[in-house]
């Protein structure tokens, strides 16, 4: 970030996507507001809406920030700037990750605060919610890796389809796991082996995807 052109590229991406980031946060906040209504329908609608906001952010941000820039043919202008291919690639990586992490962290902290401050909500839900919160982050890392490494729309869309079609199945399998489901009403979080294994797998996938992306970006020698 010492190169002022790199900083300008990162800030440019933030300016271009600030509306989408704001809308994602607003969608999550509205979902949390719906959860304040104490009935099963509101709980279901609010929960689904909250995760839809996270999933849309995870899938649209990499495509919007990486693939669409190529489709709009901005690279000819970028090649005229005093910035190397590696610097451009790392700027794109930093802006893409940052633009997801800020709204994701904002919504996760807000939802966690809701869980921890409502006495009627059993804290046994916390391990499950942490697993579910991390899933869109995993999906984002997969889509971002595909978009940043290949810089082709086909691979990015394929990664998006795989991730989005996996959420429902993964959620169903996790929630129906007796070792997780049986502790949802516990007054305290239960960090048993299945919970830690799933969280470890999610964190491992995130580290692997980000590490691979950083490595491949550092080896780029041109924009095209």
Residue frames as qw, qx, qy, qz and C-alpha x, y, z in Angstrom:
[[0.000, 0.883, 0.470, 0.000, 0.00, 0.00, 0.00],
 [0.399, -0.553, 0.072, 0.728, 3.05, 2.32, -0.08],
 [0.213, 0.141, 0.552, 0.794, 2.42, 3.04, -3.76],
 [0.277, 0.322, 0.280, -0.861, -0.14, 5.88, -4.00],
 [0.477, 0.155, -0.551, -0.667, -1.48, 4.39, -7.24],
 [0.342, -0.135, -0.929, 0.048, -2.21, 1.11, -5.44],
 [0.028, 0.338, 0.623, -0.705, -4.07, 3.02, -2.72],
 [0.360, 0.293, -0.129, -0.876, -5.99, 4.90, -5.39],
 [0.438, 0.035, -0.793, -0.423, -6.99, 1.62, -7.07],
 [0.219, -0.262, -0.883, 0.322, -8.25, 0.18, -3.77],
 [0.132, 0.392, 0.385, -0.825, -10.21, 3.36, -2.94],
 [0.362, 0.184, -0.458, -0.790, -11.61, 3.42, -6.47],
 [0.372, -0.155, -0.898, -0.175, -13.09, -0.06, -5.96],
 [0.108, -0.377, -0.718, 0.575, -14.61, 1.00, -2.63],
 [0.230, 0.336, 0.043, -0.913, -16.22, 4.06, -4.21],
 [0.394, 0.089, -0.658, -0.636, -17.67, 2.04, -7.07],
 [0.499, -0.225, -0.831, -0.100, -19.21, -0.56, -4.75],
 [0.022, -0.064, 0.567, -0.821, -20.18, 1.54, -1.74],
 [0.609, -0.062, -0.063, -0.788, -23.88, 1.40, -2.65],
 [0.784, -0.011, -0.592, -0.188, -23.89, -2.40, -2.85],
 [0.391, 0.065, -0.725, 0.563, -22.02, -2.65, 0.46],
 [0.248, -0.078, 0.345, -0.902, -24.51, -0.28, 2.11],
 [0.725, -0.045, -0.271, -0.631, -27.48, -2.20, 0.72],
 [0.678, 0.024, -0.728, 0.094, -26.05, -5.50, 2.00],
 [0.168, 0.021, -0.654, 0.737, -25.63, -4.09, 5.50],
 [0.447, -0.042, 0.099, -0.888, -29.11, -2.55, 5.36],
 [0.743, -0.032, -0.531, -0.406, -30.60, -5.88, 4.29],
 [0.545, -0.023, -0.760, 0.354, -28.95, -7.66, 7.21],
 [0.042, -0.026, 0.470, -0.881, -30.07, -4.98, 9.68],
 [0.615, -0.063, -0.162, -0.769, -33.67, -5.24, 8.43],
 [0.722, -0.041, -0.683, -0.102, -33.47, -9.02, 8.89],
 [0.338, -0.033, -0.703, 0.625, -32.30, -8.57, 12.48],
 [0.309, -0.051, 0.201, -0.928, -35.15, -6.10, 13.05],
 [0.719, -0.083, -0.443, -0.529, -37.62, -8.72, 11.82],
 [0.579, -0.021, -0.775, 0.252, -36.17, -11.16, 14.36],
 [0.069, -0.115, 0.503, -0.854, -37.36, -8.83, 17.11],
 [0.692, -0.107, -0.140, -0.700, -40.92, -9.92, 16.31],
 [0.273, -0.278, 0.879, -0.277, -41.55, -12.85, 18.61],
 [0.857, 0.202, 0.289, -0.376, -43.19, -15.49, 16.44],
 [0.740, -0.095, 0.599, 0.292, -41.97, -18.45, 14.39],
 [0.595, 0.698, 0.332, 0.221, -42.76, -16.88, 11.00],
 [0.044, 0.982, -0.178, 0.052, -40.78, -13.74, 11.77],
 [0.580, -0.577, 0.546, 0.180, -37.88, -15.84, 13.04],
 [0.753, 0.206, 0.553, 0.292, -37.83, -17.89, 9.82],
 [0.437, 0.851, 0.199, 0.212, -38.15, -14.85, 7.52],
 [0.173, -0.947, 0.272, 0.014, -35.54, -12.85, 9.43],
 [0.676, -0.405, 0.566, 0.242, -33.05, -15.71, 9.49],
 [0.708, 0.402, 0.484, 0.320, -33.42, -16.47, 5.77],
 [0.260, 0.949, 0.083, 0.158, -33.20, -12.77, 4.85],
 [0.391, -0.832, 0.365, 0.143, -30.07, -12.34, 6.95],
 [0.660, -0.230, 0.626, 0.347, -28.22, -15.18, 5.26],
 [0.588, 0.663, 0.397, 0.238, -29.46, -14.17, 1.81],
 [0.045, 0.991, -0.123, -0.009, -27.79, -10.77, 2.39],
 [0.483, -0.631, 0.566, 0.218, -24.51, -12.47, 3.32],
 [0.713, 0.131, 0.633, 0.273, -24.65, -14.95, 0.43],
 [0.468, 0.839, 0.243, 0.137, -25.44, -12.28, -2.18],
 [0.124, -0.936, 0.317, 0.087, -22.54, -10.22, -0.88],
 [0.620, -0.408, 0.633, 0.221, -20.22, -13.25, -1.01],
 [0.672, 0.302, 0.611, 0.290, -21.10, -14.15, -4.58],
 [0.374, 0.877, 0.263, 0.146, -21.60, -10.76, -6.21],
 [0.253, -0.909, 0.215, 0.254, -18.63, -8.87, -4.78],
 [0.546, -0.331, 0.600, 0.482, -15.84, -10.91, -6.48],
 [0.493, 0.480, 0.621, 0.375, -17.66, -10.96, -9.81],
 [0.109, 0.962, 0.249, 0.024, -18.53, -7.27, -9.65],
 [0.286, -0.884, 0.265, 0.258, -15.06, -6.15, -8.62],
 [0.454, -0.384, 0.687, 0.417, -12.92, -8.47, -10.76],
 [0.465, 0.308, 0.760, 0.333, -14.81, -9.89, -13.73],
 [0.252, 0.875, 0.411, -0.045, -16.88, -6.80, -14.54],
 [0.165, -0.825, 0.258, 0.475, -13.77, -4.61, -14.64],
 [0.355, -0.184, 0.751, 0.525, -12.40, -6.78, -17.43],
 [0.337, 0.567, 0.733, 0.168, -15.74, -6.83, -19.23],
 [0.089, 0.948, 0.209, -0.223, -15.82, -3.02, -19.16],
 [0.730, 0.461, 0.044, 0.503, -12.36, -3.02, -20.80],
 [0.258, -0.962, 0.086, -0.034, -10.67, -0.86, -18.16],
 [0.851, -0.291, 0.190, 0.394, -7.36, -2.71, -18.43],
 [0.576, 0.551, 0.134, 0.589, -6.01, -0.55, -21.27],
 [0.133, -0.887, 0.069, -0.437, -6.21, 2.48, -19.00],
 [0.766, -0.622, 0.160, 0.015, -4.73, 0.59, -16.02],
 [0.872, 0.098, 0.130, 0.462, -1.73, -0.50, -18.09],
 [0.344, 0.724, -0.004, 0.598, -0.85, 3.17, -18.59],
 [0.480, -0.845, 0.073, -0.224, -0.53, 3.75, -14.83],
 [0.246, 0.615, -0.685, 0.303, 2.81, 3.53, -12.95],
 [0.710, -0.309, 0.498, -0.390, 1.85, 0.22, -11.33],
 [0.081, 0.313, -0.921, -0.218, 3.13, -3.29, -11.95],
 [0.637, -0.139, -0.618, -0.438, 0.97, -6.30, -12.70],
 [0.490, -0.187, -0.766, 0.372, 1.70, -7.71, -9.22],
 [0.002, -0.112, -0.381, 0.918, 0.76, -4.44, -7.54],
 [0.500, -0.047, -0.280, -0.818, -2.47, -4.26, -9.52],
 [0.638, -0.152, -0.737, -0.161, -3.29, -7.87, -8.66],
 [0.368, -0.198, -0.695, 0.585, -2.63, -7.35, -4.94],
 [0.190, 0.036, 0.145, -0.970, -4.67, -4.12, -4.95],
 [0.611, -0.106, -0.464, -0.632, -7.58, -6.00, -6.48],
 [0.585, -0.168, -0.776, 0.170, -7.16, -8.78, -3.90],
 [0.181, -0.129, -0.545, 0.809, -7.10, -6.34, -0.96],
 [0.351, 0.000, -0.024, -0.936, -10.11, -4.36, -2.15],
 [0.638, -0.131, -0.619, -0.439, -12.18, -7.48, -2.88],
 [0.527, -0.209, -0.751, 0.337, -11.46, -9.07, 0.51],
 [0.086, -0.099, -0.402, 0.906, -11.91, -5.81, 2.40],
 [0.413, -0.064, -0.197, -0.887, -15.21, -4.96, 0.74],
 [0.687, -0.246, -0.634, -0.257, -16.61, -8.30, 1.85],
 [0.511, -0.143, -0.679, 0.508, -15.09, -8.51, 5.33],
 [0.048, -0.086, 0.272, -0.957, -16.33, -5.10, 6.50],
 [0.620, -0.171, -0.138, -0.753, -20.07, -5.71, 5.91],
 [0.754, -0.097, -0.648, -0.045, -19.74, -9.41, 6.83],
 [0.396, -0.031, -0.635, 0.663, -18.09, -8.58, 10.16],
 [0.248, -0.146, 0.151, -0.946, -20.61, -5.79, 10.80],
 [0.730, -0.167, -0.314, -0.584, -23.57, -8.13, 10.33],
 [0.719, -0.068, -0.669, 0.178, -22.00, -11.03, 12.24],
 [0.203, 0.053, -0.541, 0.814, -21.20, -8.78, 15.21],
 [0.443, -0.150, 0.019, -0.884, -24.74, -7.36, 15.14],
 [0.797, -0.138, -0.470, -0.354, -26.29, -10.83, 15.01],
 [0.595, -0.007, -0.679, 0.430, -23.97, -12.11, 17.75],
 [0.047, -0.133, 0.389, -0.910, -24.91, -9.16, 19.94],
 [0.652, -0.176, -0.202, -0.709, -28.58, -9.99, 19.38],
 [0.792, -0.095, -0.603, -0.032, -27.99, -13.59, 20.46],
 [0.498, 0.025, -0.606, 0.620, -25.94, -12.71, 23.51],
 [0.085, -0.091, 0.309, -0.943, -28.24, -9.98, 24.83],
 [0.658, -0.199, -0.267, -0.676, -31.59, -11.76, 24.52],
 [0.358, -0.325, 0.777, -0.403, -32.26, -13.86, 27.65],
 [0.832, 0.183, 0.331, -0.406, -34.87, -15.98, 25.85],
 [0.725, 0.565, -0.383, -0.095, -32.33, -17.09, 23.23],
 [0.895, -0.388, 0.179, 0.126, -30.40, -20.16, 24.48],
 [0.034, -0.817, 0.520, 0.245, -26.65, -19.80, 24.16],
 [0.692, -0.056, 0.704, 0.145, -26.55, -23.36, 22.84],
 [0.626, 0.733, 0.266, -0.006, -27.31, -21.77, 19.45],
 [0.064, -0.895, 0.326, 0.299, -23.98, -19.95, 19.38],
 [0.453, -0.313, 0.745, 0.376, -21.81, -22.81, 17.96],
 [0.517, 0.492, 0.677, 0.179, -24.37, -23.48, 15.22],
 [0.235, 0.950, 0.161, -0.126, -24.68, -19.80, 14.33],
 [0.249, -0.745, 0.483, 0.387, -20.89, -19.45, 14.23],
 [0.515, 0.018, 0.781, 0.353, -20.74, -22.34, 11.76],
 [0.402, 0.714, 0.563, 0.110, -23.50, -20.80, 9.65],
 [0.010, 0.953, -0.056, -0.296, -21.95, -17.32, 9.78],
 [0.358, -0.554, 0.610, 0.438, -18.64, -18.72, 8.52],
 [0.645, 0.316, 0.671, 0.185, -20.19, -20.53, 5.56],
 [0.419, 0.890, 0.177, 0.018, -20.71, -17.39, 3.41],
 [0.176, -0.852, 0.445, 0.213, -17.11, -16.43, 4.20],
 [0.589, -0.156, 0.746, 0.270, -15.99, -19.82, 2.87],
 [0.572, 0.619, 0.525, 0.116, -18.15, -19.34, -0.22],
 [0.148, 0.974, -0.087, -0.148, -16.73, -15.87, -0.76],
 [0.356, -0.642, 0.613, 0.292, -13.15, -17.19, -0.58],
 [0.620, 0.149, 0.730, 0.247, -13.94, -19.89, -3.16],
 [0.447, 0.810, 0.371, 0.083, -15.63, -17.47, -5.59],
 [0.047, -0.953, 0.229, 0.190, -12.99, -14.79, -5.04],
 [0.520, -0.408, 0.669, 0.339, -10.21, -17.32, -5.68],
 [0.597, 0.405, 0.644, 0.256, -11.86, -18.43, -8.93],
 [0.285, 0.934, 0.213, 0.022, -12.42, -14.83, -10.07],
 [0.176, -0.906, 0.331, 0.196, -9.00, -13.47, -9.09],
 [0.558, -0.335, 0.688, 0.321, -6.90, -16.44, -10.27],
 [0.518, 0.330, 0.704, 0.356, -8.64, -17.19, -13.57],
 [0.085, 0.444, -0.035, -0.891, -10.14, -13.72, -14.24],
 [0.194, -0.087, -0.757, -0.618, -12.74, -15.44, -16.41],
 [0.563, -0.147, 0.102, -0.807, -16.48, -15.18, -16.01],
 [0.788, -0.002, -0.543, -0.290, -17.07, -18.88, -16.66],
 [0.539, 0.020, -0.726, 0.425, -14.98, -20.12, -13.72],
 [0.101, -0.106, 0.428, -0.892, -16.38, -17.45, -11.41],
 [0.677, -0.087, -0.129, -0.719, -19.96, -18.38, -12.30],
 [0.756, 0.007, -0.653, -0.046, -19.17, -22.09, -11.91],
 [0.312, 0.056, -0.686, 0.654, -17.75, -21.45, -8.42],
 [0.354, -0.101, 0.210, -0.906, -20.83, -19.38, -7.57],
 [0.767, -0.067, -0.383, -0.511, -23.19, -22.14, -8.67],
 [0.649, 0.016, -0.724, 0.234, -21.30, -24.78, -6.69],
 [0.122, 0.059, -0.577, 0.806, -21.24, -22.66, -3.53],
 [0.457, -0.072, 0.087, -0.882, -24.84, -21.46, -3.70],
 [0.792, -0.053, -0.459, -0.399, -26.18, -24.94, -4.40],
 [0.574, 0.062, -0.736, 0.354, -24.20, -26.32, -1.45],
 [0.148, -0.314, 0.414, -0.841, -25.53, -24.02, 1.28],
 [0.746, -0.210, -0.043, -0.630, -28.92, -25.67, 1.64],
 [0.885, 0.020, -0.465, 0.011, -27.51, -29.19, 1.74],
 [0.431, 0.254, -0.585, 0.638, -24.77, -28.24, 4.18],
 [0.331, -0.323, 0.305, -0.832, -27.19, -26.45, 6.49],
 [0.853, -0.168, -0.192, -0.455, -29.58, -29.41, 6.48],
 [0.813, 0.084, -0.530, 0.227, -26.84, -31.93, 7.28],
 [0.238, 0.292, -0.525, 0.763, -25.40, -29.74, 10.04],
 [0.469, -0.297, 0.199, -0.808, -28.70, -28.89, 11.72],
 [0.902, -0.119, -0.218, -0.353, -29.84, -32.53, 11.62],
 [0.531, 0.298, -0.702, 0.369, -26.62, -33.73, 13.23],
 [0.666, -0.611, -0.423, -0.068, -27.73, -35.03, 16.65],
 [0.646, -0.240, -0.266, 0.674, -24.49, -33.89, 18.27],
 [0.116, 0.131, 0.045, 0.984, -25.30, -30.32, 17.21],
 [0.408, -0.450, -0.444, -0.659, -29.10, -30.33, 17.19],
 [0.653, -0.469, -0.587, 0.096, -29.31, -31.86, 20.66],
 [0.483, -0.322, -0.317, 0.750, -27.46, -28.93, 22.24],
 [0.108, 0.509, 0.303, 0.798, -29.33, -26.01, 20.65],
 [0.449, -0.752, -0.261, -0.406, -31.41, -25.38, 23.79],
 [0.713, -0.236, -0.386, 0.536, -28.47, -25.62, 26.15],
 [0.206, -0.960, -0.148, 0.119, -28.01, -22.55, 28.39],
 [0.303, -0.740, 0.444, 0.404, -24.30, -22.55, 27.52],
 [0.596, 0.607, -0.441, -0.286, -22.44, -23.16, 24.22],
 [0.877, -0.208, 0.430, 0.044, -21.34, -26.78, 23.72],
 [0.314, 0.751, -0.521, -0.257, -18.06, -27.02, 21.79],
 [0.866, -0.124, 0.483, -0.034, -18.05, -30.75, 21.05],
 [0.505, -0.228, 0.658, 0.510, -16.01, -32.65, 18.48],
 [0.441, 0.565, 0.620, 0.319, -18.44, -32.28, 15.51],
 [0.044, 0.980, 0.161, -0.106, -18.67, -28.50, 16.04],
 [0.334, -0.752, 0.406, 0.398, -14.90, -28.07, 16.25],
 [0.573, 0.034, 0.694, 0.435, -14.35, -30.37, 13.25],
 [0.371, 0.759, 0.491, 0.213, -16.75, -28.36, 11.06],
 [0.083, -0.982, 0.042, 0.163, -15.29, -25.03, 12.19],
 [0.505, -0.514, 0.538, 0.438, -11.77, -26.37, 11.61],
 [0.556, 0.318, 0.654, 0.402, -12.75, -27.46, 8.09],
 [0.215, 0.925, 0.302, 0.081, -14.21, -24.04, 7.33],
 [0.251, -0.897, 0.253, 0.262, -11.15, -22.20, 8.64],
 [0.602, -0.237, 0.625, 0.436, -8.84, -24.58, 6.78],
 [0.502, 0.579, 0.556, 0.322, -10.70, -23.95, 3.51],
 [0.042, 0.993, 0.095, -0.049, -10.52, -20.18, 4.03],
 [0.413, -0.718, 0.438, 0.350, -6.78, -20.28, 4.70],
 [0.621, 0.051, 0.665, 0.411, -6.19, -22.56, 1.70],
 [0.405, 0.759, 0.455, 0.231, -8.21, -20.40, -0.72],
 [0.059, -0.992, 0.057, 0.091, -6.68, -17.13, 0.45],
 [0.534, -0.556, 0.518, 0.371, -3.18, -18.58, 0.48],
 [0.609, 0.260, 0.628, 0.409, -3.56, -19.98, -3.03],
 [0.275, 0.899, 0.312, 0.135, -4.99, -16.68, -4.27],
 [0.239, -0.918, 0.232, 0.216, -2.18, -14.61, -2.74],
 [0.607, -0.300, 0.605, 0.420, 0.43, -16.99, -4.19],
 [0.535, 0.473, 0.587, 0.382, -1.05, -16.91, -7.69],
 [0.119, 0.977, 0.176, 0.020, -1.54, -13.14, -7.60],
 [0.386, -0.793, 0.336, 0.329, 2.09, -12.59, -6.58],
 [0.588, -0.109, 0.651, 0.467, 3.26, -14.52, -9.65],
 [0.492, 0.765, 0.414, 0.040, 1.33, -12.48, -12.22],
 [0.479, -0.239, 0.265, 0.802, 3.46, -10.56, -14.68],
 [0.040, -0.116, -0.392, -0.912, 0.83, -8.81, -16.80],
 [0.425, 0.149, 0.365, -0.815, -2.75, -7.63, -16.70],
 [0.732, 0.301, -0.205, -0.576, -3.98, -9.74, -19.58]]
